[in-house]
Amino acid sequence: MVIVGIVAVLVAGAVITGIVQDQKRKYLSIVCAVISLAGVATYVPQEPAVYRIALWMNPVELSFRVDTLSVTLGLLAALLFTMAFLYSGYIDLHRFHSLLLLDMAVVLLALFSEDILLFYAFLEMSTIVTYFLIVHRGAPSSMNAGFKYVVMNIGGAVLILLAIVMKELPYASVLFVAGCLVKMGLIPFHVWVADAHPRAPTPVSAVLSGVMVKLGAYAIIRFAPVFSLDTSVIVPFALLSMVGGVLLALVQKDIKRILAYHTVSQVGIIALGIGLGTEPGYTGAMLHMVNHGVFKGLLFLSVGCVIYATGERNVQELGGLLHHMPVVGAACLVGCLSISGVLPFNGFVSKTLLFHAVPVTWVKVLFFLTCAGTVASFTKLFRHTFLGDTKKVPQPVPGFMKIPLVILSVLCLGLGIFQGAERHNVWTGSSIAECLLMLGAGLALYGVAWKTKILFNAPQIGLADNLYIQTGRLIQKIGRTLDNLCTKDINYYVAFMVVIVLSFLFWVTV
């Protein structure tokens, strides 16, 4: 069975890379990742099937399911891990490549697991391995972020395990959903995302955002029937995360933290599609899981190049880099346009499908405002990083770091054209008009922020611009209030999680 061979290659590679010297280690990890990507790709034309492997502890067996869901997300995971290996040649610590290979193995095993208990086991292995990837530099900020990540994610896993053990009880589905929401990083369980993504090494950030947060969404889609789960219960969390994530992103200065909060927002959009419980909703959610993985991986790797070249993460201290880093700037622009839902890139297709799948007008309005806020946020990111005067002259970026940027940029465009024109036919006059209206609203929102200087800590504006000021202050107040919730001690978060889960149980069962 191919999946067993893939895992064997990755585990063997993880062992060997811990022994061999630096350059050989890096090349070997890339070879193992590429072989694994090719192995997963062999499943693409195959009909759905379940493979069982009997263990020596009879009657225990391992069951793996190969179908559209597992192969699609397996391909995404293998692709992003491979891009991470191509990009990570500048990282010298030998354990990094070993851990990343091991993480790739357990993530693929989780995605192909047919049994929920088996999925849980591999999910938790991934949590532990990812923790060591986050903290591998040993910096205090990384250690704190890793601690928050592992505490909250193991807490979510405990909820999933309790749901599995008590699946015959009426509230088991609530525990299962709560655990998945933690894994997805949806508000109010999002606080680990804000720290883990920025503090992790850039290749790990790309994998965290592109793959790891999707495991919770995958679990809901795959195992909802086990708990007779009505997926509509996640819609309030999806809407809160969509809007709240954008507001939080708008007030950030740290370039990776901006992307981290957009992970919260974009996963909220995915959760909305799942929560609708309709075929168009599931189709849009699946496409957006793939598209988000591609363009968010591209964005994290692009800003990682900026940080590598300048040593700076504050967007206010950057600027004028497009002239010095044209390839990185062009790749980042593609990522910004893709996540903003601008045609002809891939984000336009999945966002359009999800927008049209929403049956309620006021939810459509929230979706539209979320998309407009995304445009405003990435206008801010790109303009203040790559345009204007050069504040820091960057050092050269190695060529191997640019290769994944080119590949992912081509995929953003290629998937947009293939999905939009060939598969789903969303290139209609009404969809294009909606895209242009959203783009205009987002640029106008950015204009309000720029005019008032509220989001950029500049001086106050005169009374003639009072409307702009009040709008900007409202955005700032909401965003800062949410942001303050993300600066508390880990004990606060654990207590907060308990309160939320108990409240959720009460709401569903009463």
Phi and psi in degrees as a GROMACS rama.xvg file:
@    title "Ramachandran Plot"
@    xaxis  label "Phi"
@    yaxis  label "Psi"
@TYPE xy
-62.9482  -41.6664  VAL-2
-61.024  -35.7381  ILE-3
-66.3896  -42.2742  VAL-4
-63.0586  -40.0553  GLY-5
-60.3241  -48.1873  ILE-6
-64.8813  -38.6683  VAL-7
-61.407  -42.3285  ALA-8
-62.2592  -44.6753  VAL-9
-67.9894  -42.928  LEU-10
-67.3539  -42.8239  VAL-11
-61.4992  -41.4792  ALA-12
-62.3972  -38.6961  GLY-13
-62.9441  -38.7124  ALA-14
-69.1415  -46.2096  VAL-15
-68.9831  -38.5931  ILE-16
-65.7214  -18.3989  THR-17
-79.0927  -6.30549  GLY-18
-112.255  -43.4441  ILE-19
-74.7159  171.292  VAL-20
-78.5492  172.083  GLN-21
-51.0893  -63.5076  ASP-22
-63.9818  -41.3569  GLN-23
-62.0495  -38.1718  LYS-24
-60.4349  -45.4761  ARG-25
-66.7128  -43.841  LYS-26
-65.4153  -40.4035  TYR-27
-63.8808  -41.9792  LEU-28
-63.54  -37.8502  SER-29
-65.3218  -44.0062  ILE-30
-60.8423  -44.6073  VAL-31
-61.77  -42.2118  CYS-32
-65.6286  -42.835  ALA-33
-64.736  -41.9331  VAL-34
-59.9462  -42.0182  ILE-35
-66.2715  -41.6309  SER-36
-60.1446  -44.8393  LEU-37
-63.5683  -37.4254  ALA-38
-64.0078  -45.0614  GLY-39
-63.175  -37.4806  VAL-40
-62.5758  -25.3664  ALA-41
-66.8595  -17.6322  THR-42
-80.503  -12.3501  TYR-43
-55.1611  -48.9418  VAL-44
-84.3987  2.82647  PRO-45
-81.2924  147.412  GLN-46
-72.6682  154.89  GLU-47
-55.6712  138.674  PRO-48
-155.303  156.703  ALA-49
-119.622  129.115  VAL-50
-112.156  134.358  TYR-51
-120.466  136.426  ARG-52
-120.948  115.452  ILE-53
-76.2813  135.848  ALA-54
-98.7987  169.846  LEU-55
-67.8479  -19.9334  TRP-56
-87.9379  70.7807  MET-57
-58.1939  132.799  ASN-58
-100.878  26.9514  PRO-59
-69.8239  137.246  VAL-60
-146.643  156.362  GLU-61
-99.7207  131.674  LEU-62
-118.591  129.441  SER-63
-124.828  132.624  PHE-64
-106.81  129.16  ARG-65
-110.851  110.304  VAL-66
-150.038  -173.683  ASP-67
-58.3311  -42.7516  THR-68
-64.4908  -52.0062  LEU-69
-68.099  -39.136  SER-70
-69.7671  -40.6836  VAL-71
-61.1927  -51.0624  THR-72
-73.5159  -29.4073  LEU-73
-64.181  -41.5786  GLY-74
-63.2159  -43.1588  LEU-75
-60.3271  -46.9838  LEU-76
-62.0017  -46.6582  ALA-77
-62.7542  -39.1118  ALA-78
-62.9284  -49.3602  LEU-79
-69.687  -36.5089  LEU-80
-63.27  -40.8995  PHE-81
-62.8448  -42.8746  THR-82
-62.3905  -37.2677  MET-83
-63.5936  -40.6066  ALA-84
-66.8586  -42.0205  PHE-85
-60.0129  -36.4954  LEU-86
-79.2453  -27.883  TYR-87
-90.0267  23.6041  SER-88
-63.6559  -19.3177  GLY-89
-81.7494  -10.0701  TYR-90
-90.2468  121.671  ILE-91
-95.9326  -23.0318  ASP-92
-64.0189  124.966  LEU-93
-63.9328  -32.654  HIS-94
-68.4094  -21.4159  ARG-95
-60.8975  -50.819  PHE-96
-67.7362  -36.0801  HIS-97
-63.7672  -45.8253  SER-98
-65.3806  -39.3376  LEU-99
-67.3942  -38.1562  LEU-100
-64.0281  -42.4675  LEU-101
-64.8058  -40.0301  LEU-102
-62.7515  -42.4849  ASP-103
-59.1602  -41.0901  MET-104
-63.0056  -48.8903  ALA-105
-72.7725  -30.8179  VAL-106
-65.1889  -44.4589  VAL-107
-63.9627  -39.2021  LEU-108
-62.6615  -40.4403  LEU-109
-62.7914  -43.8388  ALA-110
-68.0282  -29.0637  LEU-111
-97.137  0.77393  PHE-112
-69.1909  132.181  SER-113
-90.3064  -27.3558  GLU-114
-98.2497  137.358  ASP-115
-66.5526  -34.9819  ILE-116
-68.4413  -37.601  LEU-117
-65.6609  -41.9886  LEU-118
-58.3904  -45.1197  PHE-119
-59.8188  -43.4868  TYR-120
-61.176  -47.0592  ALA-121
-70.705  -32.5657  PHE-122
-60.6674  -42.5532  LEU-123
-73.7961  -33.323  GLU-124
-59.232  -42.4645  MET-125
-63.0387  -39.1751  SER-126
-59.3268  -45.5932  THR-127
-66.5741  -45.8274  ILE-128
-63.1015  -42.091  VAL-129
-63.5198  -35.6067  THR-130
-56.3243  -46.669  TYR-131
-67.7564  -28.824  PHE-132
-69.5182  -38.0887  LEU-133
-66.6559  -40.2902  ILE-134
-97.8305  8.71294  VAL-135
-63.1557  -22.8101  HIS-136
-78.0969  -23.6641  ARG-137
81.273  5.38168  GLY-138
-68.0117  146.694  ALA-139
-54.7926  -41.2911  PRO-140
-65.0682  -37.8199  SER-141
-68.5087  -40.0004  SER-142
-63.15  -41.7992  MET-143
-65.1509  -43.5861  ASN-144
-64.2425  -41.3122  ALA-145
-64.8638  -39.407  GLY-146
-63.2057  -44.6018  PHE-147
-62.9969  -41.2726  LYS-148
-61.0983  -49.4995  TYR-149
-72.1738  -36.4306  VAL-150
-64.4129  -48.2633  VAL-151
-70.2123  -38.8451  MET-152
-73.5145  -34.3174  ASN-153
-69.539  -35.4772  ILE-154
-59.0998  -44.2544  GLY-155
-63.0522  -38.4187  GLY-156
-66.1066  -36.3937  ALA-157
-61.6037  -40.0895  VAL-158
-62.7793  -41.7147  LEU-159
-64.2964  -41.8215  ILE-160
-64.1306  -42.9268  LEU-161
-60.2521  -39.4724  LEU-162
-63.0742  -40.0029  ALA-163
-65.0777  -44.7167  ILE-164
-65.658  -37.2536  VAL-165
-110.067  35.3717  MET-166
-66.2708  -15.8695  LYS-167
-82.2001  -13.7125  GLU-168
-83.3762  153.741  LEU-169
-66.1234  -27.5952  PRO-170
-97.3163  8.32227  TYR-171
-61.9153  -37.4415  ALA-172
-64.2671  -32.361  SER-173
-67.5416  -43.5459  VAL-174
-62.0583  -41.2491  LEU-175
-62.3127  -47.5134  PHE-176
-62.2775  -44.1069  VAL-177
-60.5238  -42.9409  ALA-178
-62.8688  -40.5084  GLY-179
-67.2172  -35.9905  CYS-180
-63.2287  -37.3008  LEU-181
-63.3779  -46.2434  VAL-182
-62.1808  -33.5847  LYS-183
-78.9179  -17.3565  MET-184
73.8029  30.2394  GLY-185
-80.8888  149.227  LEU-186
-62.9844  133.298  ILE-187
-95.5627  17.809  PRO-188
-101.483  23.5023  PHE-189
-90.7303  -5.81939  HIS-190
-65.6575  -26.5945  VAL-191
-69.1108  -29.349  TRP-192
-62.5464  -42.2416  VAL-193
-63.9626  -26.8243  ALA-194
-100.549  -42.3401  ASP-195
-66.7307  -42.9462  ALA-196
-62.2256  -49.5128  HIS-197
-68.9928  -33.2879  PRO-198
-87.9692  -18.7475  ARG-199
-71.6036  154.693  ALA-200
-55.6988  147.917  PRO-201
-53.1896  -45.2346  THR-202
-59.7264  -35.2922  PRO-203
-70.711  -38.4364  VAL-204
-57.6127  -43.1444  SER-205
-62.1386  -41.2084  ALA-206
-72.2809  -40.8311  VAL-207
-55.8571  -50.5494  LEU-208
-75.2221  -38.4874  SER-209
-80.8703  -26.3831  GLY-210
-124.73  -55.2798  VAL-211
-59.1662  -43.8709  MET-212
-69.4647  -14.4985  VAL-213
-80.2088  -15.5368  LYS-214
-64.1414  -36.1423  LEU-215
-65.7688  -41.8464  GLY-216
-64.4326  -41.7119  ALA-217
-58.6096  -43.4532  TYR-218
-62.1376  -40.6288  ALA-219
-64.3316  -45.5244  ILE-220
-64.486  -45.628  ILE-221
-71.7422  -44.171  ARG-222
-111.044  7.3506  PHE-223
-54.8155  -40.6227  ALA-224
-61.8108  -26.8896  PRO-225
-61.6222  -33.3327  VAL-226
-108.379  10.5859  PHE-227
47.9928  49.1487  SER-228
-83.9925  130.151  LEU-229
-87.4444  106.908  ASP-230
-67.2259  -10.7574  THR-231
-65.0275  -15.9289  SER-232
-66.0711  -18.0773  VAL-233
-89.177  -6.58549  ILE-234
-60.2994  -44.5599  VAL-235
-58.6336  -39.5998  PRO-236
-68.2267  -34.9863  PHE-237
-64.2167  -46.6558  ALA-238
-65.3836  -42.9192  LEU-239
-61.3152  -39.61  LEU-240
-72.606  -39.8166  SER-241
-54.6589  -54.577  MET-242
-76.2522  -46.9326  VAL-243
-62.6925  -38.6652  GLY-244
-61.9235  -41.0533  GLY-245
-66.4277  -44.0042  VAL-246
-61.7445  -41.0284  LEU-247
-64.7454  -39.9751  LEU-248
-65.5092  -37.0396  ALA-249
-62.7711  -26.2836  LEU-250
-102.392  9.14326  VAL-251
-88.5852  152.915  GLN-252
-109.347  -32.4194  LYS-253
-68.4266  123.609  ASP-254
-64.3665  -34.3814  ILE-255
-79.2787  -29.0583  LYS-256
-68.8768  -33.9892  ARG-257
-57.6238  -47.56  ILE-258
-65.7597  -35.8844  LEU-259
-61.2383  -45.0766  ALA-260
-70.4844  -27.6959  TYR-261
-72.1341  -23.0257  HIS-262
-62.2213  -44.7064  THR-263
-57.4758  -47.0319  VAL-264
-65.4258  -46.3241  SER-265
-69.1611  -35.9308  GLN-266
-68.5172  -30.6631  VAL-267
-60.1944  -40.2319  GLY-268
-63.4672  -42.3252  ILE-269
-61.225  -45.0449  ILE-270
-62.8026  -35.1813  ALA-271
-61.0141  -45.6415  LEU-272
-60.6118  -41.2386  GLY-273
-66.0012  -42.7127  ILE-274
-65.5493  -24.4783  GLY-275
-63.4103  -30.2912  LEU-276
69.2684  20.4314  GLY-277
-114.858  162.668  THR-278
-62.7258  -44.8284  GLU-279
-60.7281  -36.2127  PRO-280
-65.0687  -45.7009  GLY-281
-64.3308  -40.9695  TYR-282
-61.5095  -46.7973  THR-283
-63.7217  -40.0005  GLY-284
-64.8093  -43.1825  ALA-285
-61.8327  -46.1112  MET-286
-62.552  -39.8031  LEU-287
-71.972  -29.7513  HIS-288
-61.0282  -43.6599  MET-289
-68.8726  -50.3846  VAL-290
-63.1387  -41.341  ASN-291
-62.5361  -41.3714  HIS-292
-58.9301  -41.1245  GLY-293
-70.6077  -52.3313  VAL-294
-75.6458  -27.1147  PHE-295
-76.3132  -35.5194  LYS-296
-59.1836  -43.506  GLY-297
-60.8413  -43.5446  LEU-298
-67.0755  -44.1097  LEU-299
-64.4259  -41.7935  PHE-300
-68.1396  -33.5086  LEU-301
-66.5752  -49.3832  SER-302
-70.2491  -25.383  VAL-303
-62.9792  -37.3722  GLY-304
-64.0772  -39.0798  CYS-305
-62.3897  -46.2399  VAL-306
-65.231  -40.7271  ILE-307
-60.3715  -42.4411  TYR-308
-79.1583  -29.532  ALA-309
-113.919  -21.5211  THR-310
71.14  16.153  GLY-311
-123.267  139.1  GLU-312
-115.602  -14.4651  ARG-313
-83.1644  119.966  ASN-314
-63.4476  -24.8678  VAL-315
-72.2072  -18.3357  GLN-316
-99.1403  4.26592  GLU-317
-108.059  -178.551  LEU-318
142.791  151.349  GLY-319
67.2665  20.384  GLY-320
-83.3952  -13.7458  LEU-321
-60.9136  -37.9538  LEU-322
-65.882  -36.1065  HIS-323
-87.2156  -27.699  HIS-324
-131.558  66.6563  MET-325
-64.04  -38.18  PRO-326
-67.1023  -45.9172  VAL-327
-64.039  -43.0019  VAL-328
-62.4408  -43.4598  GLY-329
-64.5384  -41.2466  ALA-330
-64.7264  -42.4726  ALA-331
-63.7419  -38.3164  CYS-332
-62.8373  -42.0401  LEU-333
-60.1988  -43.753  VAL-334
-63.1126  -41.8162  GLY-335
-63.2723  -43.7352  CYS-336
-67.3634  -36.1779  LEU-337
-67.8423  -49.1998  SER-338
-67.8471  -25.4401  ILE-339
-79.0113  -8.4756  SER-340
79.5637  30.932  GLY-341
-92.0156  131.996  VAL-342
-73.5049  151.404  LEU-343
-97.8543  28.0241  PRO-344
-86.1343  168.773  PHE-345
-65.4423  -33.4756  ASN-346
-60.5171  -30.4632  GLY-347
-60.7323  -40.7024  PHE-348
-66.7223  -54.3517  VAL-349
-68.894  -37.0567  SER-350
-67.2124  -37.861  LYS-351
-65.0775  -44.1461  THR-352
-60.5599  -43.9094  LEU-353
-68.4087  -39.8929  LEU-354
-60.0998  -43.9243  PHE-355
-74.3089  -19.8439  HIS-356
-78.6582  -19.7305  ALA-357
-73.134  124.066  VAL-358
-90.7112  -11.0539  PRO-359
-108.595  133.034  VAL-360
-62.4993  -46.1581  THR-361
-68.0231  -27.8264  TRP-362
-71.3939  -37.7103  VAL-363
-59.4428  -39.3849  LYS-364
-63.1679  -44.773  VAL-365
-62.2562  -39.9366  LEU-366
-61.6282  -45.7876  PHE-367
-61.8499  -44.549  PHE-368
-64.7508  -37.175  LEU-369
-60.9242  -44.7963  THR-370
-64.7897  -39.8881  CYS-371
-64.7308  -40.9473  ALA-372
-64.0307  -34.0035  GLY-373
-64.5752  -43.1148  THR-374
-59.1952  -45.9772  VAL-375
-61.4361  -43.3901  ALA-376
-65.2939  -41.677  SER-377
-82.1575  -19.6138  PHE-378
-64.4509  -43.5756  THR-379
-60.7126  -47.9425  LYS-380
-61.9659  -49.4491  LEU-381
-70.305  -43.9677  PHE-382
-62.479  -45.9319  ARG-383
-79.6522  -13.1379  HIS-384
-95.3971  -43.7716  THR-385
-111.128  -18.7981  PHE-386
-106.167  175.698  LEU-387
79.9992  -159.569  GLY-388
-80.2576  146.877  ASP-389
-77.3324  119.15  THR-390
-97.8994  -29.3951  LYS-391
-134.737  123.987  LYS-392
-78.1372  119.436  VAL-393
-79.9342  153.618  PRO-394
-81.8607  159.295  GLN-395
-61.9013  144.229  PRO-396
-96.3754  128.601  VAL-397
-56.8711  147.788  PRO-398
-60.5887  -35.0433  GLY-399
-65.3247  -23.9905  PHE-400
-75.9379  -20.6428  MET-401
-86.6148  -21.431  LYS-402
-58.792  -48.9418  ILE-403
-62.0969  -31.7864  PRO-404
-62.88  -43.3296  LEU-405
-65.6144  -44.6086  VAL-406
-61.7093  -48.2773  ILE-407
-69.1444  -33.6028  LEU-408
-63.2234  -44.6389  SER-409
-62.2419  -38.9576  VAL-410
-65.4154  -39.8035  LEU-411
-58.0535  -44.0479  CYS-412
-73.9412  -45.7818  LEU-413
-62.7622  -44.268  GLY-414
-65.13  -36.8945  LEU-415
-62.2525  -44.2166  GLY-416
-69.6928  -45.8801  ILE-417
-66.0676  -49.2921  PHE-418
-66.9784  -42.3269  GLN-419
-74.8476  -43.2241  GLY-420
-91.9693  -35.4583  ALA-421
-95.968  -44.9998  GLU-422
-92.6699  -42.7224  ARG-423
-122.26  -6.00451  HIS-424
49.7734  54.4127  ASN-425
-96.418  0.401331  VAL-426
-83.0084  65.2154  TRP-427
-106.454  165.458  THR-428
-59.5613  -41.9376  GLY-429
-67.5098  -39.7547  SER-430
-66.7318  -40.1373  SER-431
-65.2945  -39.7454  ILE-432
-63.6766  -41.4277  ALA-433
-62.1026  -40.6823  GLU-434
-62.2215  -45.6043  CYS-435
-65.7224  -38.86  LEU-436
-64.2716  -43.5529  LEU-437
-62.528  -42.3858  MET-438
-63.0274  -43.0108  LEU-439
-64.1664  -41.2315  GLY-440
-64.4811  -39.7535  ALA-441
-65.7515  -42.3648  GLY-442
-66.0661  -35.7027  LEU-443
-65.7439  -40.3542  ALA-444
-62.9479  -42.5584  LEU-445
-62.1072  -39.2154  TYR-446
-61.215  -38.9965  GLY-447
-61.3794  -47.0514  VAL-448
-63.0591  -41.4  ALA-449
-69.3786  -38.5677  TRP-450
-65.4866  -43.6924  LYS-451
-81.7141  -21.8577  THR-452
65.9715  12.6401  LYS-453
-62.2489  -42.9998  ILE-454
-84.6798  1.01807  LEU-455
-127.421  14.3832  PHE-456
56.9201  35.4481  ASN-457
-98.7279  171.274  ALA-458
-61.5083  162.943  PRO-459
-66.4905  155.49  GLN-460
-103.533  158.356  ILE-461
-66.7827  175.169  GLY-462
-66.4682  -25.0827  LEU-463
-61.5696  -24.124  ALA-464
-106.31  31.1286  ASP-465
-59.5814  -37.223  ASN-466
-61.6369  -43.5189  LEU-467
-62.2212  -42.3857  TYR-468
-62.007  -48.1605  ILE-469
-64.1378  -39.8476  GLN-470
-63.3938  -46.0731  THR-471
-63.1582  -40.8133  GLY-472
-65.0642  -36.982  ARG-473
-62.5787  -45.7142  LEU-474
-60.223  -44.8195  ILE-475
-64.2033  -43.1739  GLN-476
-62.6079  -45.832  LYS-477
-64.5177  -45.7758  ILE-478
-63.5163  -44.8031  GLY-479
-66.1537  -36.6386  ARG-480
-61.9328  -45.7604  THR-481
-64.4007  -39.7081  LEU-482
-65.024  -35.6045  ASP-483
-63.8131  -28.512  ASN-484
-68.5762  -15.6614  LEU-485
-99.0997  16.2921  CYS-486
-121.038  9.59424  THR-487
-82.248  173.621  LYS-488
-71.0687  155.501  ASP-489
-60.5492  -31.9081  ILE-490
-61.33  -34.9501  ASN-491
-61.0239  -42.894  TYR-492
-67.251  -41.8127  TYR-493
-62.0486  -46.2781  VAL-494
-61.4761  -41.2739  ALA-495
-62.9608  -41.2111  PHE-496
-60.7622  -43.3121  MET-497
-61.3678  -45.4192  VAL-498
-61.2707  -44.4363  VAL-499
-63.2626  -44.9628  ILE-500
-64.3406  -43.742  VAL-501
-63.1242  -40.6178  LEU-502
-63.8907  -40.3852  SER-503
-63.2227  -44.1036  PHE-504
-58.2686  -45.0689  LEU-505
-62.8109  -43.6235  PHE-506
-63.073  -40.2903  TRP-507
-78.7945  -36.7538  VAL-508
-90.7921  -19.5305  THR-509
